[in-house]
Structures are given as C-alpha cells and as structure tokens.
C-alpha cells in the first residue's frame, strides 16, 4: 500500500474528511495533527489527509462533491 496525499486541511476538517471517507469504505489517516501541540500552535499547522494511492481518485471525487476546500 502506497500512501498518497489527498490534501492539507485545518485540523477539524481533516478529521471530518477522514470520517467521510471511512463511511465510503476508503481508509484514510490524518498526519501531523499532533505537531507542535506543546507550544500551542497545532491549530495553525495544516493536517495531511492520506489515502491509498489506488483510492485517491475516488477520494478526490468524494471531497469535491462535498465542497471541502483545500
């Protein structure tokens, strides 16, 4: 399984997207969501949503249909 970046989103939207993709049986993970939590800037760092490279076109279509902005 090769991971591909779906996009970078604010922390809350990234987790909503991960859940939305999971509801469509597309496994996804959010990376970097805990970055810089110690200094309080974690809300400023975009979170990468990663999916399997084979699922990337379907994931992009789902996000586009939902209106999630990158």
Biopython code that builds the backbone (N, CA, C, O; Angstrom):
import numpy as np
from Bio.PDB.StructureBuilder import StructureBuilder

atoms = [
    (1, "UNK", "N", (0.850, -1.180, 0.000)),
    (1, "UNK", "CA", (0.000, 0.000, 0.000)),
    (1, "UNK", "C", (0.889, 1.236, 0.000)),
    (1, "UNK", "O", (1.695, 1.429, 0.911)),
    (2, "UNK", "N", (0.745, 2.049, -0.997)),
    (2, "UNK", "CA", (1.464, 3.319, -1.072)),
    (2, "UNK", "C", (0.497, 4.437, -0.714)),
    (2, "UNK", "O", (-0.596, 4.530, -1.273)),
    (3, "UNK", "N", (0.905, 5.280, 0.216)),
    (3, "UNK", "CA", (0.054, 6.389, 0.610)),
    (3, "UNK", "C", (0.222, 7.563, -0.341)),
    (3, "UNK", "O", (1.312, 7.831, -0.847)),
    (4, "UNK", "N", (-0.880, 8.250, -0.566)),
    (4, "UNK", "CA", (-0.877, 9.455, -1.396)),
    (4, "UNK", "C", (-1.593, 10.557, -0.621)),
    (4, "UNK", "O", (-2.553, 10.299, 0.105)),
    (5, "UNK", "N", (-1.121, 11.765, -0.782)),
    (5, "UNK", "CA", (-1.723, 12.892, -0.064)),
    (5, "UNK", "C", (-2.971, 13.376, -0.794)),
    (5, "UNK", "O", (-2.919, 13.769, -1.959)),
    (6, "UNK", "N", (-4.080, 13.338, -0.088)),
    (6, "UNK", "CA", (-5.332, 13.854, -0.631)),
    (6, "UNK", "C", (-5.345, 15.372, -0.565)),
    (6, "UNK", "O", (-5.832, 16.037, -1.479)),
    (7, "UNK", "N", (-4.817, 15.911, 0.504)),
    (7, "UNK", "CA", (-4.774, 17.360, 0.667)),
    (7, "UNK", "C", (-4.361, 17.730, 2.072)),
    (7, "UNK", "O", (-4.159, 16.870, 2.929)),
    (8, "UNK", "N", (-4.239, 19.030, 2.291)),
    (8, "UNK", "CA", (-3.905, 19.571, 3.608)),
    (8, "UNK", "C", (-5.061, 20.456, 4.036)),
    (8, "UNK", "O", (-5.502, 21.338, 3.299)),
    (9, "UNK", "N", (-5.539, 20.199, 5.246)),
    (9, "UNK", "CA", (-6.749, 20.849, 5.727)),
    (9, "UNK", "C", (-6.535, 21.315, 7.155)),
    (9, "UNK", "O", (-5.593, 20.889, 7.823)),
    (10, "UNK", "N", (-7.425, 22.201, 7.624)),
    (10, "UNK", "CA", (-7.330, 22.542, 9.039)),
    (10, "UNK", "C", (-7.688, 21.294, 9.841)),
    (10, "UNK", "O", (-8.327, 20.373, 9.332)),
    (11, "UNK", "N", (-7.275, 21.280, 11.072)),
    (11, "UNK", "CA", (-7.356, 20.082, 11.911)),
    (11, "UNK", "C", (-8.760, 19.482, 11.962)),
    (11, "UNK", "O", (-8.921, 18.278, 11.764)),
    (12, "UNK", "N", (-9.763, 20.289, 12.221)),
    (12, "UNK", "CA", (-11.124, 19.769, 12.345)),
    (12, "UNK", "C", (-11.651, 19.225, 11.026)),
    (12, "UNK", "O", (-12.253, 18.152, 10.994)),
    (13, "UNK", "N", (-11.434, 19.947, 9.951)),
    (13, "UNK", "CA", (-11.896, 19.492, 8.647)),
    (13, "UNK", "C", (-11.201, 18.191, 8.240)),
    (13, "UNK", "O", (-11.819, 17.321, 7.626)),
    (14, "UNK", "N", (-9.934, 18.061, 8.580)),
    (14, "UNK", "CA", (-9.208, 16.825, 8.243)),
    (14, "UNK", "C", (-9.884, 15.610, 8.877)),
    (14, "UNK", "O", (-10.045, 14.576, 8.229)),
    (15, "UNK", "N", (-10.277, 15.738, 10.134)),
    (15, "UNK", "CA", (-10.924, 14.596, 10.793)),
    (15, "UNK", "C", (-12.330, 14.347, 10.254)),
    (15, "UNK", "O", (-12.783, 13.203, 10.227)),
    (16, "UNK", "N", (-13.015, 15.381, 9.832)),
    (16, "UNK", "CA", (-14.323, 15.195, 9.191)),
    (16, "UNK", "C", (-14.144, 14.442, 7.876)),
    (16, "UNK", "O", (-14.924, 13.544, 7.559)),
    (17, "UNK", "N", (-13.122, 14.805, 7.116)),
    (17, "UNK", "CA", (-12.849, 14.143, 5.838)),
    (17, "UNK", "C", (-12.478, 12.679, 6.055)),
    (17, "UNK", "O", (-12.947, 11.808, 5.322)),
    (18, "UNK", "N", (-11.643, 12.401, 7.049)),
    (18, "UNK", "CA", (-11.273, 11.013, 7.354)),
    (18, "UNK", "C", (-12.535, 10.200, 7.657)),
    (18, "UNK", "O", (-12.677, 9.075, 7.176)),
    (19, "UNK", "N", (-13.437, 10.754, 8.439)),
    (19, "UNK", "CA", (-14.688, 10.058, 8.761)),
    (19, "UNK", "C", (-15.576, 9.874, 7.546)),
    (19, "UNK", "O", (-16.193, 8.823, 7.375)),
    (20, "UNK", "N", (-15.643, 10.885, 6.708)),
    (20, "UNK", "CA", (-16.468, 10.797, 5.488)),
    (20, "UNK", "C", (-15.937, 9.719, 4.555)),
    (20, "UNK", "O", (-16.709, 8.946, 3.987)),
    (21, "UNK", "N", (-14.616, 9.670, 4.398)),
    (21, "UNK", "CA", (-14.035, 8.643, 3.546)),
    (21, "UNK", "C", (-14.251, 7.256, 4.142)),
    (21, "UNK", "O", (-14.520, 6.301, 3.413)),
    (22, "UNK", "N", (-14.136, 7.140, 5.448)),
    (22, "UNK", "CA", (-14.370, 5.846, 6.108)),
    (22, "UNK", "C", (-15.792, 5.364, 5.864)),
    (22, "UNK", "O", (-16.027, 4.163, 5.728)),
    (23, "UNK", "N", (-16.752, 6.302, 5.807)),
    (23, "UNK", "CA", (-18.143, 5.915, 5.557)),
    (23, "UNK", "C", (-18.329, 5.357, 4.147)),
    (23, "UNK", "O", (-19.313, 4.671, 3.866)),
    (24, "UNK", "N", (-17.382, 5.655, 3.269)),
    (24, "UNK", "CA", (-17.400, 5.137, 1.891)),
    (24, "UNK", "C", (-16.419, 3.978, 1.722)),
    (24, "UNK", "O", (-16.088, 3.596, 0.600)),
    (25, "UNK", "N", (-15.958, 3.425, 2.840)),
    (25, "UNK", "CA", (-15.001, 2.298, 2.839)),
    (25, "UNK", "C", (-13.665, 2.639, 2.193)),
    (25, "UNK", "O", (-13.024, 1.788, 1.575)),
    (26, "UNK", "N", (-13.259, 3.884, 2.343)),
    (26, "UNK", "CA", (-11.940, 4.313, 1.890)),
    (26, "UNK", "C", (-11.123, 4.632, 3.135)),
    (26, "UNK", "O", (-11.369, 5.643, 3.793)),
    (27, "UNK", "N", (-10.150, 3.778, 3.468)),
    (27, "UNK", "CA", (-9.327, 4.056, 4.645)),
    (27, "UNK", "C", (-8.514, 5.333, 4.442)),
    (27, "UNK", "O", (-7.947, 5.557, 3.372)),
    (28, "UNK", "N", (-8.466, 6.153, 5.466)),
    (28, "UNK", "CA", (-7.702, 7.398, 5.409)),
    (28, "UNK", "C", (-7.124, 7.674, 6.788)),
    (28, "UNK", "O", (-7.673, 7.254, 7.807)),
    (29, "UNK", "N", (-6.008, 8.387, 6.799)),
    (29, "UNK", "CA", (-5.413, 8.787, 8.067)),
    (29, "UNK", "C", (-5.057, 10.263, 8.002)),
    (29, "UNK", "O", (-4.804, 10.819, 6.933)),
    (30, "UNK", "N", (-5.044, 10.879, 9.175)),
    (30, "UNK", "CA", (-4.641, 12.274, 9.296)),
    (30, "UNK", "C", (-3.251, 12.304, 9.917)),
    (30, "UNK", "O", (-3.034, 11.780, 11.009)),
    (31, "UNK", "N", (-2.319, 12.921, 9.210)),
    (31, "UNK", "CA", (-0.950, 13.044, 9.696)),
    (31, "UNK", "C", (-0.676, 14.480, 10.118)),
    (31, "UNK", "O", (-1.261, 15.421, 9.581)),
    (32, "UNK", "N", (0.206, 14.634, 11.072)),
    (32, "UNK", "CA", (0.661, 15.930, 11.572)),
    (32, "UNK", "C", (-0.346, 16.611, 12.493)),
    (32, "UNK", "O", (-0.167, 17.782, 12.829)),
    (33, "UNK", "N", (-1.394, 15.913, 12.908)),
    (33, "UNK", "CA", (-2.403, 16.563, 13.738)),
    (33, "UNK", "C", (-1.907, 16.875, 15.138)),
    (33, "UNK", "O", (-2.491, 17.711, 15.827)),
    (34, "UNK", "N", (-0.854, 16.225, 15.564)),
    (34, "UNK", "CA", (-0.303, 16.492, 16.893)),
    (34, "UNK", "C", (0.976, 17.314, 16.838)),
    (34, "UNK", "O", (1.638, 17.489, 17.861)),
    (35, "UNK", "N", (1.333, 17.813, 15.679)),
    (35, "UNK", "CA", (2.561, 18.587, 15.539)),
    (35, "UNK", "C", (2.462, 19.885, 16.332)),
    (35, "UNK", "O", (1.448, 20.581, 16.282)),
    (36, "UNK", "N", (3.494, 20.192, 17.041)),
    (36, "UNK", "CA", (3.629, 21.431, 17.820)),
    (36, "UNK", "C", (2.533, 21.629, 18.853)),
    (36, "UNK", "O", (2.191, 22.765, 19.181)),
    (37, "UNK", "N", (1.985, 20.549, 19.366)),
    (37, "UNK", "CA", (0.942, 20.691, 20.386)),
    (37, "UNK", "C", (1.508, 21.293, 21.669)),
    (37, "UNK", "O", (0.789, 21.953, 22.419)),
    (38, "UNK", "N", (2.789, 21.066, 21.917)),
    (38, "UNK", "CA", (3.401, 21.555, 23.150)),
    (38, "UNK", "C", (3.476, 23.079, 23.192)),
    (38, "UNK", "O", (3.340, 23.669, 24.264)),
    (39, "UNK", "N", (3.690, 23.724, 22.052)),
    (39, "UNK", "CA", (3.815, 25.183, 22.078)),
    (39, "UNK", "C", (2.512, 25.900, 21.716)),
    (39, "UNK", "O", (2.486, 27.127, 21.621)),
    (40, "UNK", "N", (1.443, 25.149, 21.517)),
    (40, "UNK", "CA", (0.139, 25.755, 21.283)),
    (40, "UNK", "C", (-0.152, 26.159, 19.855)),
    (40, "UNK", "O", (-1.196, 26.757, 19.595)),
    (41, "UNK", "N", (0.731, 25.856, 18.920)),
    (41, "UNK", "CA", (0.499, 26.275, 17.539)),
    (41, "UNK", "C", (-0.081, 25.168, 16.675)),
    (41, "UNK", "O", (-0.114, 25.299, 15.451)),
    (42, "UNK", "N", (-0.539, 24.082, 17.284)),
    (42, "UNK", "CA", (-1.016, 22.944, 16.498)),
    (42, "UNK", "C", (-2.222, 23.282, 15.633)),
    (42, "UNK", "O", (-2.449, 22.611, 14.627)),
    (43, "UNK", "N", (-2.992, 24.287, 15.984)),
    (43, "UNK", "CA", (-4.152, 24.654, 15.159)),
    (43, "UNK", "C", (-3.737, 25.397, 13.888)),
    (43, "UNK", "O", (-4.535, 25.539, 12.962)),
    (44, "UNK", "N", (-2.500, 25.866, 13.844)),
    (44, "UNK", "CA", (-2.029, 26.619, 12.689)),
    (44, "UNK", "C", (-1.370, 25.738, 11.637)),
    (44, "UNK", "O", (-1.147, 26.178, 10.509)),
    (45, "UNK", "N", (-1.058, 24.504, 11.998)),
    (45, "UNK", "CA", (-0.345, 23.611, 11.088)),
    (45, "UNK", "C", (-1.355, 22.771, 10.307)),
    (45, "UNK", "O", (-2.162, 22.072, 10.920)),
    (46, "UNK", "N", (-1.333, 22.819, 8.982)),
    (46, "UNK", "CA", (-2.269, 22.004, 8.194)),
    (46, "UNK", "C", (-2.044, 20.511, 8.446)),
    (46, "UNK", "O", (-0.914, 20.060, 8.635)),
    (47, "UNK", "N", (-3.118, 19.776, 8.445)),
    (47, "UNK", "CA", (-3.085, 18.331, 8.654)),
    (47, "UNK", "C", (-3.207, 17.659, 7.295)),
    (47, "UNK", "O", (-4.099, 17.976, 6.507)),
    (48, "UNK", "N", (-2.293, 16.722, 7.030)),
    (48, "UNK", "CA", (-2.326, 15.991, 5.765)),
    (48, "UNK", "C", (-3.290, 14.812, 5.887)),
    (48, "UNK", "O", (-3.211, 14.036, 6.840)),
    (49, "UNK", "N", (-4.184, 14.682, 4.936)),
    (49, "UNK", "CA", (-5.059, 13.517, 4.859)),
    (49, "UNK", "C", (-4.483, 12.603, 3.792)),
    (49, "UNK", "O", (-4.321, 12.995, 2.636)),
    (50, "UNK", "N", (-4.175, 11.378, 4.201)),
    (50, "UNK", "CA", (-3.529, 10.410, 3.331)),
    (50, "UNK", "C", (-4.462, 9.244, 3.055)),
    (50, "UNK", "O", (-5.183, 8.792, 3.944)),
    (51, "UNK", "N", (-4.445, 8.762, 1.825)),
    (51, "UNK", "CA", (-5.223, 7.594, 1.417)),
    (51, "UNK", "C", (-4.316, 6.687, 0.599)),
    (51, "UNK", "O", (-3.227, 7.086, 0.186)),
    (52, "UNK", "N", (-4.774, 5.472, 0.372)),
    (52, "UNK", "CA", (-4.050, 4.579, -0.518)),
    (52, "UNK", "C", (-4.051, 5.198, -1.913)),
    (52, "UNK", "O", (-5.055, 5.762, -2.348)),
    (53, "UNK", "N", (-2.934, 5.088, -2.603)),
    (53, "UNK", "CA", (-2.816, 5.684, -3.934)),
    (53, "UNK", "C", (-3.911, 5.189, -4.881)),
    (53, "UNK", "O", (-4.374, 5.938, -5.741)),
    (54, "UNK", "N", (-4.321, 3.940, -4.725)),
    (54, "UNK", "CA", (-5.375, 3.397, -5.587)),
    (54, "UNK", "C", (-6.739, 4.028, -5.297)),
    (54, "UNK", "O", (-7.611, 4.048, -6.165)),
    (55, "UNK", "N", (-6.923, 4.542, -4.082)),
    (55, "UNK", "CA", (-8.187, 5.157, -3.686)),
    (55, "UNK", "C", (-8.218, 6.663, -3.935)),
    (55, "UNK", "O", (-9.253, 7.299, -3.736)),
    (56, "UNK", "N", (-7.107, 7.234, -4.364)),
    (56, "UNK", "CA", (-7.019, 8.690, -4.495)),
    (56, "UNK", "C", (-8.067, 9.290, -5.432)),
    (56, "UNK", "O", (-8.693, 10.281, -5.057)),
    (57, "UNK", "N", (-8.292, 8.749, -6.625)),
    (57, "UNK", "CA", (-9.323, 9.351, -7.488)),
    (57, "UNK", "C", (-10.719, 9.337, -6.857)),
    (57, "UNK", "O", (-11.449, 10.324, -6.945)),
    (58, "UNK", "N", (-11.085, 8.236, -6.231)),
    (58, "UNK", "CA", (-12.404, 8.152, -5.588)),
    (58, "UNK", "C", (-12.489, 9.118, -4.412)),
    (58, "UNK", "O", (-13.520, 9.760, -4.208)),
    (59, "UNK", "N", (-11.423, 9.223, -3.645)),
    (59, "UNK", "CA", (-11.410, 10.133, -2.502)),
    (59, "UNK", "C", (-11.531, 11.583, -2.971)),
    (59, "UNK", "O", (-12.256, 12.375, -2.369)),
    (60, "UNK", "N", (-10.828, 11.923, -4.033)),
    (60, "UNK", "CA", (-10.934, 13.287, -4.580)),
    (60, "UNK", "C", (-12.352, 13.589, -5.041)),
    (60, "UNK", "O", (-12.847, 14.698, -4.839)),
    (61, "UNK", "N", (-13.002, 12.623, -5.653)),
    (61, "UNK", "CA", (-14.373, 12.815, -6.124)),
    (61, "UNK", "C", (-15.325, 13.047, -4.962)),
    (61, "UNK", "O", (-16.210, 13.899, -5.039)),
    (62, "UNK", "N", (-15.144, 12.289, -3.884)),
    (62, "UNK", "CA", (-15.992, 12.439, -2.701)),
    (62, "UNK", "C", (-15.796, 13.812, -2.084)),
    (62, "UNK", "O", (-16.767, 14.475, -1.718)),
    (63, "UNK", "N", (-14.551, 14.242, -1.966)),
    (63, "UNK", "CA", (-14.262, 15.549, -1.373)),
    (63, "UNK", "C", (-14.790, 16.667, -2.274)),
    (63, "UNK", "O", (-15.339, 17.651, -1.778)),
    (64, "UNK", "N", (-14.634, 16.527, -3.567)),
    (64, "UNK", "CA", (-15.131, 17.545, -4.489)),
    (64, "UNK", "C", (-16.658, 17.660, -4.409)),
    (64, "UNK", "O", (-17.208, 18.759, -4.470)),
    (65, "UNK", "N", (-17.329, 16.521, -4.274)),
    (65, "UNK", "CA", (-18.793, 16.527, -4.183)),
    (65, "UNK", "C", (-19.273, 17.161, -2.885)),
    (65, "UNK", "O", (-20.364, 17.727, -2.822)),
    (66, "UNK", "N", (-18.434, 17.058, -1.840)),
    (66, "UNK", "CA", (-18.798, 17.613, -0.539)),
    (66, "UNK", "C", (-18.419, 19.067, -0.373)),
    (66, "UNK", "O", (-18.842, 19.708, 0.589)),
    (67, "UNK", "N", (-17.627, 19.603, -1.291)),
    (67, "UNK", "CA", (-17.272, 21.013, -1.237)),
    (67, "UNK", "C", (-16.147, 21.331, -0.270)),
    (67, "UNK", "O", (-16.006, 22.492, 0.114)),
    (68, "UNK", "N", (-15.341, 20.368, 0.145)),
    (68, "UNK", "CA", (-14.228, 20.640, 1.061)),
    (68, "UNK", "C", (-13.142, 21.398, 0.319)),
    (68, "UNK", "O", (-12.631, 20.928, -0.698)),
    (69, "UNK", "N", (-12.798, 22.544, 0.815)),
    (69, "UNK", "CA", (-11.754, 23.357, 0.179)),
    (69, "UNK", "C", (-10.388, 22.975, 0.724)),
    (69, "UNK", "O", (-10.232, 22.673, 1.907)),
    (70, "UNK", "N", (-9.413, 22.995, -0.156)),
    (70, "UNK", "CA", (-8.037, 22.707, 0.275)),
    (70, "UNK", "C", (-7.304, 23.978, 0.561)),
    (70, "UNK", "O", (-6.133, 23.944, 0.936)),
]
sb = StructureBuilder()
sb.init_structure("model")
sb.init_model(0)
sb.init_chain("A")
sb.init_seg("    ")
for serial, (resi, resn, name, xyz) in enumerate(atoms, 1):
    if name == "N":
        sb.init_residue(resn, " ", resi, " ")
    sb.init_atom(name, np.array(xyz, "f"), 0.0, 1.0, " ", f" {name:<3s}", serial, name[0])
structure = sb.get_structure()
